[in-house]
Amino acid sequence: MVRKTFCSIKVLLITTLALLVVLVGVLVLSFVGVPKIIDSQVKSSVQLEKGTEQWDRFVELPFPLHFKVWLFNVTNPEEIQKSAKPILNEVGPYYYDETVIKDIMLYNPSDDTVTYKRKLSFAFNKEESGTLTEDDELVLLNPVMLSMSQLTTVLERMALGGCLDRIFPDRYNNLFIKVKVGMMLFEGYEFAVKHDDLGVACGIIRNKVIQKTANIRNIEKVYKDGKLYSLRFSFFHYKESPDGVYSVSRGVDDISMLGHIRRWNEAIQLPFWGRSISFNNDTCNTVRGTDSTIYPPSITENSELDIFNTDICRVIKITYAGQDTYKGVDGFIFTINENTLRNETEFAENDCFCVQQTLNELGESSCYLDGLIDLKSCVGAPILLSFPHFLYADDHYREAVEGVDEPDESIHKLYLLVEPNTGTPLEGKKRAQLNAVLRPANFLSFSEDLPQVVIPMFWVDEGVSLPQKYVDELNDMYFNRLQIAAGVKYGVIAVTLAAVVTSTGFLVRKKFFTG
């Protein structure tokens, strides 16, 4: 009888110990193994491998981005040309659907890169634009004429003044022009047209205009019969041409580098920024970050995300700023701060973003005040970058004009809401404003008596709001798996724990309460 009892206790002890080992194994598998398995599946699903859904989405974004434009209508153009303070009226948004397709040039597993050109196209969205149409006529600053007044010498302006009516159509040969929105944004207007009535002198001036505008990104050359026929200006038509050649990491060798730009136009350094006295040129010119459509998984609150934007020829760094929920999905907010467009060095003249190529309102070569960056080295024209409504810029700029409301971070701030586990952008908005410097320039009637101010031309909001279909796919890819895994995990733990408790109970009862 004693031997039988001892055998029963021994069996129960072995069983209990075995169940404890199983419980430990289940706990390790549940809290370490399963998350690693899911993490591995997520990483494999977001890598850029041909034949996958991620690859297809990378090559052709399956839904349009939004591209919204607010224009600053000039209400007192004649008075401005007599030194009056500009009075503006903001009109917008004009809403466009932006389609993004990547033309794959090279798929290179050996160095874990894919090389491509981006093709963008824009379609006016009548419904989202409401009562606004592309046929609306506004009075807008004419950047071509502004450039002619600021990129020419005194002698060149004297010669140009006598040929304006032959080189520029009547309605476009002034600093402020009444123009249809669609024409100014994408269609464009022609000037410097080759025709028989130019004459020898104005033909020479036409060639000088072509030379002076050769590097302006918004001006394209129009050819007929293989010869240069005219020039065409628009704010955004250039965006429908490839903005360079990107080589980015596929994320197979190192998932943390997914989408990271390794080379742009076969270079790792940009040619736009810095001077001999600025000592942080590498900071401004190093190619890095993503093109804003793809990010690596496993983003944390300590992550810093770099966005490379060819419109402004530079990288914008965004950092963690909190959490928010988008269509039921929790995400991390990354955004700019008030120092993003401020000088990065103790002395402004030593900063690499202080290129001093566009003279300020007083006609002086200097760095601009906080919140403005000279873009001439980037776009080829005397244009300044700020955030909308001069957000985070020196108050001097907004107070110099009328009709620009105080900035509102909720409307004017650049930000990204990203699902951190998968790196999926849930919502993102790239917001920027382009401005010009007004100052007097002799021998061009439209610019001789201008006030000395910075005047905003327009601001844009370009970005993404993930459609519900892809939110559902994100849930299927990650969160539903987590829920299933959690259910199985806790179910198995409960069953195993119950077995351990039951076995332990029998063991205690057998040893201490039975003979």
Secondary structure, 3 states (H helix, E strand, C coil): CHHHHHHHHHHHHHHHHHHHHHHHHHHHHHHHHHHHHHHHHHHHHHCCCCCCHHHHHHHECCCCEEEEEEEEEECCHHHHCCCCCCEEEEEEEEEEEEEEEEEEEEEEHHHCEEEEEEEEEEEECHHHHCCCCCCCEEEEECHHHHHHHHCCCHHHHHHHHCCHHHHCCHHHCCCEEEEEHHHHHHHCEEECCCCHHHHHHHHHHHHHHHHHCCCCCCEEEEEECCEEEEEEECCCHHHHCCCCEEEEECCCCCHHHCCCEEEECCECECCCCCCCCCCCHHHHHECCCECCCCCCCCCCCCCEEEEEECCCCEEEEEEEEEEEEECCEEEEEEECCCCCCCCCCCCHHHCCCCCCCCCCCCCCCCCCCCCCEECHHHHCCCEEEECHHHCCCCHHHHHCCECCCCCCHHHHCCEEEEECCCCEEEEEEEEEEEEEEECCCCCCCCCCCCCCEEEEEEEEEEEEECCHHHHHHHHHHHHHHHHHHHHHHHHHHHHHHHHHHHHHHHHHHHHHCCC
